[in-house]
Amino acid sequence: MTTSTSDLRGETRVEPAQSGEGSQAELGSETRQFVTFITGGEVFAVDMAPVQEIIRLPDVVRVPLAPSTLEGLANLRGKVLPIISLRRMFGFPEQEADDATRAVIVDVGQPLGFVVDRVASVVGVEPSQIEDVGAIRGAVDTDLLSGIIKGVGGHAMIMVLDFEKLIQREFAQIANVAKQAGLGGNVSLGGTEPDADEDDNSDELQLVSFNVAEQEYAIAIEDVQEIVQVPETIIHVPHSQAHVLGVMDLRSRLLPLVSLRRMFGLPEQALDEKSRIVVLALGSASVGVAVDGVSEVLRVAKTCVDAMPALLAKDGNLSDIAEICRLDDGKRLVSIITVRNLFNHSAIKEALNTVNDSKREASEQSGDLDDNLDDDEQVVIFHLDKEEFGVPIHSVQEIVRVPDELIHVPKAPSFVEGVINLRGSVLPVIDLRVRLGLTRVERSDRQRIMVFLIAEVRTGFIVDQVTEVLKIPKAAIEPAPQLSSQRGKLLARMANMEKQKRMVQLLEPAYLIEGEELVNLAAVRA
């Protein structure tokens, strides 16, 4: 027998009862305990045995390509918890959650939360009081019921839910969760694809571009460790140069921050929500550079890159910019910053020296994280609606703006929005919202096209916004609940960052287009 540890009107944990007063022995060896609840005006019951606890409705992350009955995923004490609507499951009208709404947590190989309108009570039922469901056929979907209880707990009729059938019908993948558990660890593009692609494009540079005082700059992507938002707290260092903003805490290590505006003698401007910190590395040294905003990831032919004119590329602090990139027939000029030269800048040296002792002390206490980079996974974070998604950084070929118009191709597959001319090559473009079964939205300035190489076909996907490059500890990455076969390998993993109250769904681009669709896509590009 099991008993609840608190009133069912609030949060409840369900634990085994101790022998003694109120034990199973006193109630009779065949008496079964049920939790009863109200949904859509009907009274249901579930056997107490698999019920772990009853909680208030948590905040959820919406999941694409999932069954319509799934509300989303929640974080329950560091574990990912699917939240399922019983109203939708039984075809009842939608209803806004209120103070009485609860999620009943049931463990069927993987914990699941079922949203109910209100929890009523816990009742003891004799086997003789449970009847066959035949009497109510036609009233509700009786395939999900295992019996009817009459005249118990002040209710004329209580319908007993069969969770095994419920899960098998709605979430077949979850029913076999033990067999599926290994999927999350084997998702990759394959170790040779990035190298092969680099060989094919050795005459190109891959750059991260950003804005400072309405001027565009870029840095080679291999020199960029990550891109993060401006922290709430920056520790200012006394007696430091004006270029040095201070230091910030980046996953338990101190990161010196400098302002490119100040370094380049540009007008002062306060950091805001659009500002970003570009984390650069040279050897074991790292520094954060504050910029007004990150624009895109560029692939640029080396023929479009010119050396800085000799009169400007003089020694001293102006030698950071060694090359100029000409785009859009010379209408767009991007200054390429050389990280090695940047680290020779007096402001960078000052910032590194200022925090050197503090960093050494932090390393002694928590271990030098620079020696444990394999413990992190670097991903590009983007948004679709309010949800965060991530892709491995090595899978991103580049990130470009969405043009005013896409060129529509006759007889192209329905999932292709159109094509664009990307430096003389045809790039098919797909709306990732549509691909993942989300509502289409109007084009905006924040949208970007993320370019992936899928089975040797370069393909662009429109996303709502690209926000940052993030290093996620591998310990925070776990297999995502296998909620449908369509999600499969595409969204097989999830980053559950409990302290930051963030859940990022990790997408594997290699599985965005498969089979016959891939053949049709290659035909469009040709």
C-alpha positions in Angstrom: 0.0 0.0 0.0 1.0 3.6 -0.5 0.1 6.8 1.2 0.4 10.5 0.4 2.7 12.7 2.5 0.6 15.8 2.3 -2.9 17.2 1.4 -3.7 16.5 -2.3 -4.7 20.2 -2.8 -1.0 21.1 -2.9 2.2 19.3 -3.9 2.1 15.7 -2.9 4.8 12.9 -2.8 3.6 9.4 -2.7 5.6 7.0 -0.5 5.2 3.4 0.7 3.1 3.2 3.9 4.7 1.7 7.0 3.3 -1.3 8.8 1.0 -0.4 11.6 -2.1 1.7 11.8 -3.7 2.4 8.4 -1.6 -0.4 6.8 -2.6 -2.6 3.9 -3.1 -5.5 6.4 -5.9 -3.6 8.2 -7.6 -2.6 5.0 -7.6 -6.1 3.7 -5.0 -7.8 1.5 -7.0 -7.3 -1.7 -7.9 -3.6 -1.2 -6.3 -1.4 -3.9 -5.6 2.3 -3.5 -6.5 4.8 -6.2 -5.9 8.5 -6.7 -9.1 10.2 -8.1 -9.2 13.4 -10.1 -11.5 15.5 -12.2 -10.9 16.2 -15.9 -13.4 17.7 -18.3 -16.2 17.3 -15.8 -15.6 13.5 -15.5 -14.1 11.6 -12.6 -11.1 9.4 -13.2 -8.9 7.2 -11.1 -5.4 5.8 -11.4 -3.8 3.0 -9.4 -1.6 4.4 -6.7 1.3 2.1 -7.4 2.9 4.0 -10.3 2.1 7.5 -9.0 5.2 9.2 -7.7 3.9 12.6 -6.8 1.3 15.3 -7.6 2.6 18.8 -8.3 1.4 22.2 -9.4 1.5 22.7 -13.2 5.2 23.6 -14.0 6.5 25.8 -16.8 7.0 23.8 -19.9 9.2 24.0 -23.1 7.1 23.4 -26.2 8.3 20.5 -28.4 8.0 20.3 -32.2 7.0 17.1 -34.0 5.5 15.8 -30.8 1.9 14.4 -30.4 -0.7 17.1 -30.0 -1.5 15.8 -26.5 2.0 16.8 -25.2 1.9 20.2 -23.4 5.7 20.2 -23.4 8.8 19.3 -21.3 9.4 20.5 -17.7 12.4 20.4 -15.3 11.6 18.3 -12.2 14.5 18.5 -9.8 17.1 18.2 -12.7 15.2 15.6 -14.7 13.3 16.2 -18.0 9.6 15.5 -17.5 7.1 15.2 -20.4 3.8 16.9 -19.5 0.7 15.4 -21.1 -2.9 16.9 -21.4 -5.6 14.4 -20.4 -8.2 16.8 -21.8 -6.7 16.6 -25.3 -6.3 12.8 -24.9 -10.0 12.4 -24.3 -11.1 15.1 -26.7 -12.5 17.4 -24.1 -12.6 21.2 -24.8 -9.4 23.2 -23.9 -9.4 25.0 -20.6 -7.0 27.5 -19.1 -5.0 26.2 -16.1 -5.9 27.6 -12.7 -4.9 27.2 -9.0 -6.5 23.8 -8.9 -4.7 22.4 -11.9 -2.3 19.6 -11.1 0.2 17.3 -12.8 0.0 13.7 -11.7 3.5 12.2 -12.0 3.4 8.5 -13.1 6.4 6.3 -13.7 5.9 3.9 -16.6 9.6 3.2 -17.3 10.1 7.0 -17.6 8.3 9.5 -15.4 5.4 11.4 -17.1 3.2 14.2 -15.9 -0.5 14.1 -16.7 -2.4 17.4 -16.4 -5.7 17.1 -14.6 -8.3 19.8 -13.7 -8.4 18.9 -10.0 -7.2 16.1 -7.7 -10.1 14.8 -5.5 -8.9 12.2 -3.0 -7.2 8.8 -2.4 -9.7 5.9 -2.1 -9.5 2.2 -1.1 -11.4 -0.1 -3.4 -12.3 -3.8 -3.1 -11.9 -5.9 -6.3 -15.7 -6.5 -6.2 -16.3 -2.8 -6.6 -14.5 -2.6 -10.0 -16.8 -3.3 -13.0 -16.2 -3.9 -16.7 -16.2 -0.8 -19.0 -18.9 -2.1 -21.3 -21.6 -0.2 -19.5 -20.3 3.2 -20.7 -19.2 2.4 -24.2 -19.8 5.4 -26.4 -19.6 8.0 -23.6 -15.7 8.3 -23.7 -12.9 6.4 -25.3 -13.1 3.2 -23.3 -9.9 1.8 -24.9 -8.0 3.8 -22.4 -10.0 2.4 -19.4 -9.5 -0.7 -17.4 -12.7 -0.6 -15.3 -15.4 1.4 -13.6 -15.7 2.1 -9.8 -19.2 2.8 -8.6 -20.4 4.3 -5.3 -17.0 5.1 -3.8 -15.7 8.5 -2.5 -19.0 10.2 -3.0 -19.0 9.7 -6.8 -21.6 7.8 -8.7 -19.0 6.5 -11.2 -15.2 6.7 -11.4 -13.4 5.6 -14.6 -10.1 3.8 -14.0 -7.4 4.8 -16.5 -5.2 2.1 -18.0 -1.8 3.9 -18.3 -0.2 1.0 -20.2 -2.7 1.4 -23.0 -2.6 5.2 -22.8 1.2 5.3 -23.3 1.3 2.7 -26.0 -1.3 4.5 -28.1 0.0 8.0 -27.7 3.7 7.6 -27.1 4.8 4.2 -28.6 8.5 5.3 -28.2 8.1 5.8 -24.5 6.7 2.4 -24.0 10.0 1.0 -25.2 12.1 3.7 -23.5 14.6 1.2 -22.1 15.5 0.1 -25.6 15.7 3.7 -26.9 18.0 5.0 -24.2 21.1 4.6 -26.2 20.0 6.8 -29.1 21.1 10.1 -27.5 24.8 9.3 -27.4 25.3 8.3 -31.1 24.1 11.3 -32.9 26.7 12.9 -35.1 27.4 13.9 -38.7 30.3 11.5 -38.8 33.9 12.3 -38.0 35.1 12.9 -41.6 32.5 15.2 -43.1 33.7 18.5 -41.6 37.3 17.8 -42.8 36.2 16.8 -46.2 34.2 19.9 -46.6 37.1 22.1 -45.4 39.3 20.5 -48.1 36.7 21.4 -50.7 36.6 25.0 -49.5 40.3 25.6 -48.7 40.1 28.8 -50.8 37.5 30.3 -48.4 37.6 31.9 -44.9 34.9 31.2 -42.3 34.3 34.3 -40.2 32.1 35.5 -37.4 30.9 39.1 -38.1 29.8 41.6 -35.6 29.0 45.3 -35.3 30.8 48.0 -33.3 29.6 51.7 -33.7 27.8 50.8 -37.0 31.0 49.4 -38.5 31.3 45.7 -39.4 34.2 43.6 -38.2 35.0 39.8 -38.3 37.2 37.2 -36.7 38.1 33.8 -38.0 35.6 31.3 -36.5 38.3 29.0 -35.2 39.5 31.7 -32.9 36.0 32.2 -31.4 35.5 30.0 -28.3 31.9 31.0 -27.8 29.5 34.0 -27.9 27.5 34.8 -24.7 25.2 37.5 -23.5 26.4 40.3 -21.3 26.3 39.1 -17.7 24.2 40.9 -15.0 27.4 41.5 -13.0 30.8 42.7 -14.2 33.4 43.0 -11.6 35.3 46.3 -12.2 39.1 46.2 -11.5 40.6 49.2 -9.8 43.4 51.1 -11.5 43.0 49.3 -14.8 43.1 50.9 -18.3 39.9 52.5 -19.6 39.7 49.7 -22.3 39.2 47.1 -19.6 35.6 46.7 -18.6 36.4 44.2 -15.8 36.0 40.5 -15.3 33.0 38.2 -15.4 32.3 34.7 -14.1 32.1 32.2 -17.0 31.3 28.7 -15.6 33.4 29.1 -12.5 36.4 30.8 -14.1 37.2 34.5 -14.4 37.1 36.0 -17.9 38.7 39.4 -18.5 36.5 41.8 -20.6 37.6 44.5 -22.9 35.6 47.0 -25.0 36.3 47.2 -28.7 34.7 50.6 -28.8 37.3 51.9 -26.4 40.2 50.0 -28.0 39.4 51.5 -31.4 38.7 55.0 -30.0 35.0 54.9 -31.0 32.2 56.8 -29.2 31.2 55.4 -25.8 27.9 53.4 -25.6 26.4 51.5 -22.7 26.0 47.7 -23.1 22.4 46.6 -23.7 20.4 43.5 -24.5 21.7 43.4 -28.1 25.4 43.5 -26.9 27.3 40.3 -26.9 30.6 39.0 -25.4 32.8 37.3 -28.0 35.1 34.9 -26.2 38.5 34.6 -28.0 41.3 32.2 -27.2 45.0 32.2 -28.0 46.8 29.2 -26.5 45.6 28.8 -22.9 44.6 32.5 -22.6 41.0 33.6 -23.1 39.5 37.1 -23.2 35.9 38.4 -23.7 35.4 41.2 -26.2 32.3 43.4 -25.9 30.6 44.2 -29.2 27.4 46.0 -30.1 25.9 42.8 -31.7 26.8 39.7 -33.6 25.6 39.6 -37.2 26.3 36.3 -38.9 28.7 33.6 -39.9 30.3 34.2 -43.3 32.1 32.1 -45.8 34.2 34.4 -47.9 36.4 33.6 -50.9 40.0 34.6 -50.3 39.9 36.4 -53.6 37.5 38.9 -51.8 40.0 39.6 -49.1 42.7 42.4 -49.4 45.5 43.3 -47.1 45.1 46.5 -45.1 46.7 49.4 -47.0 50.3 49.9 -45.9 49.7 53.4 -44.6 47.1 52.1 -42.2 48.6 48.8 -41.2 51.4 50.3 -39.1 52.8 49.0 -35.9 51.2 49.7 -32.6 47.6 49.3 -31.5 46.1 49.7 -35.1 47.8 46.5 -36.3 44.9 44.4 -35.0 43.1 44.8 -38.4 45.3 43.2 -41.1 42.8 42.6 -43.8 39.6 44.0 -45.4 36.9 41.8 -46.9 34.9 43.1 -49.9 31.3 41.8 -50.1 28.3 42.7 -52.3 30.5 44.0 -55.1 32.5 46.1 -52.8 29.4 47.9 -51.3 30.0 46.1 -47.9 33.4 46.3 -46.3 34.2 44.0 -43.3 37.4 44.6 -41.3 39.0 41.3 -40.3 40.6 41.3 -36.9 43.6 39.1 -36.4 43.4 37.5 -33.0 47.2 37.1 -32.6 47.7 40.8 -33.2 44.7 41.6 -30.9 46.3 39.7 -28.0 49.4 41.9 -28.5 47.3 45.0 -27.9 48.1 46.8 -24.6 44.5 46.7 -23.5 44.3 42.9 -23.8 47.7 42.4 -22.1 46.5 44.6 -19.3 43.2 42.7 -18.9 45.0 39.3 -18.8 47.6 40.5 -16.3 45.0 42.1 -14.1 43.2 38.9 -13.5 46.1 36.5 -13.8 46.5 35.9 -10.1 42.7 35.5 -9.6 42.5 33.0 -12.4 45.4 31.0 -10.9 43.7 30.9 -7.6 40.4 29.8 -9.1 42.2 27.1 -11.1 43.7 25.7 -7.9 40.3 25.5 -6.3 38.1 24.2 -9.1 40.7 22.8 -11.6 41.8 24.4 -14.7 38.8 24.2 -17.0 40.9 25.0 -20.1 42.4 21.5 -19.7 39.0 20.0 -19.7 37.4 21.4 -22.9 36.3 17.9 -23.9 33.8 18.1 -21.0 31.9 20.8 -22.9 30.0 20.7 -26.2 29.9 23.9 -28.3 26.6 24.7 -29.9 24.9 27.5 -31.8 21.7 28.6 -30.0 18.7 29.8 -32.0 15.0 30.5 -31.3 11.8 29.2 -32.9 9.0 31.0 -31.2 9.8 31.1 -27.5 11.8 27.9 -27.4 15.6 27.5 -27.6 17.3 25.0 -29.9 20.9 24.2 -30.5 23.1 22.6 -33.2 26.7 21.5 -33.0 28.9 24.4 -34.1 30.9 22.2 -36.5 27.6 21.5 -38.4 27.0 25.2 -39.2 28.5 26.2 -42.5 27.5 29.8 -42.2 24.7 32.1 -41.0 23.3 34.7 -43.4 20.5 37.3 -43.5 17.2 36.4 -45.1 16.9 38.3 -48.4 13.8 40.5 -49.1 12.6 37.9 -51.6 13.3 34.2 -52.3 13.5 32.9 -55.8 10.7 30.4 -56.3 11.6 27.3 -58.4 8.9 25.6 -60.5 8.2 22.0 -59.5 10.3 22.3 -56.4 9.3 20.2 -53.4 6.6 21.7 -51.3 8.9 22.0 -48.3 11.3 24.3 -50.1 10.5 28.0 -49.7 12.7 29.0 -52.6 16.4 29.5 -53.4 19.0 32.3 -53.0 22.2 33.0 -54.8 25.0 32.5 -52.3 28.2 33.6 -53.9 27.3 32.2 -57.3 25.8 28.9 -55.9 22.1 28.0 -55.7 21.1 27.5 -52.0 17.7 25.8 -51.4 16.0 27.5 -48.4 13.5 25.8 -46.1 11.5 27.3 -43.3 12.5 25.4 -40.2 9.2 26.3 -38.4 7.3 24.6 -41.2 9.7 21.7 -41.2 9.1 21.1 -37.5 5.3 21.5 -37.7 5.2 24.9 -36.1 3.1 27.9 -37.2 4.5 30.0 -40.0 5.3 33.6 -39.2 6.0 36.7 -41.2 9.5 37.6 -42.2 11.5 39.9 -39.8 14.9 41.5 -39.6 15.9 39.1 -36.8 15.4 36.0 -38.8 18.5 34.3 -40.2 19.3 31.5 -42.6 21.5 28.8 -41.0 23.4 26.8 -43.7 24.1 23.1 -43.2 25.7 20.5 -45.3 23.3 17.5 -45.5 24.6 14.6 -47.5 26.8 16.9 -49.6 23.9 19.2 -50.3 24.3 22.7 -48.9 20.9 23.7 -47.5 19.6 26.8 -45.7 17.0 26.8 -42.9 15.2 30.0 -41.8 15.1 30.4 -38.0 13.5 33.2 -35.9 16.8 34.4 -34.4 20.3 33.3 -33.7 21.3 34.3 -30.2 24.7 32.9 -29.1 27.4 30.3 -29.3 27.4 28.4 -26.0 29.5 25.8 -24.4 27.3 23.3 -22.6 28.8 20.8 -20.1 28.3 17.3 -21.4 27.0 16.3 -18.0 24.0 18.6 -18.7 23.2 16.8 -21.9 20.8 13.8 -21.8 18.7 11.7 -24.2 15.4 13.5 -24.9 12.2 11.7 -24.2 11.3 9.7 -27.3 7.9 11.1 -27.8 7.3 10.2 -31.5 9.1 8.3 -34.2 9.1 11.5 -36.3 11.3 13.2 -33.7 13.6 10.2 -33.7 17.3 11.1 -34.2 16.5 14.7 -35.2 15.8 15.8 -31.7 17.3 13.0 -29.7 19.1 15.0 -27.1 18.4 17.9 -24.7 20.6 20.2 -22.6 19.0 20.5 -19.2 20.7 23.5 -17.5 18.9 23.5 -14.1 20.8 26.3 -12.5 20.2 28.7 -15.4 16.6 27.4 -15.6 17.1 26.7 -19.3 16.3 23.7 -21.5 17.8 23.6 -25.0 16.5 21.0 -27.5 19.6 19.8 -29.5 18.9 19.3 -33.1 21.0 17.1 -35.4 20.9 18.7 -38.9 21.9 15.5 -40.7 18.3 14.2 -40.1 16.4 17.3 -41.3 16.2 15.9 -44.8 16.3 12.2 -45.6 15.4 9.6 -48.2 13.6 10.7 -51.4 13.3 14.3 -50.1 17.1 14.5 -50.2 17.1 13.4 -53.9 14.5 16.1 -54.7 16.5 18.7 -52.8 19.7 17.9 -54.8 17.7 18.3 -58.0 16.6 21.8 -57.0 20.2 22.8 -56.3 21.3 21.4 -59.7 
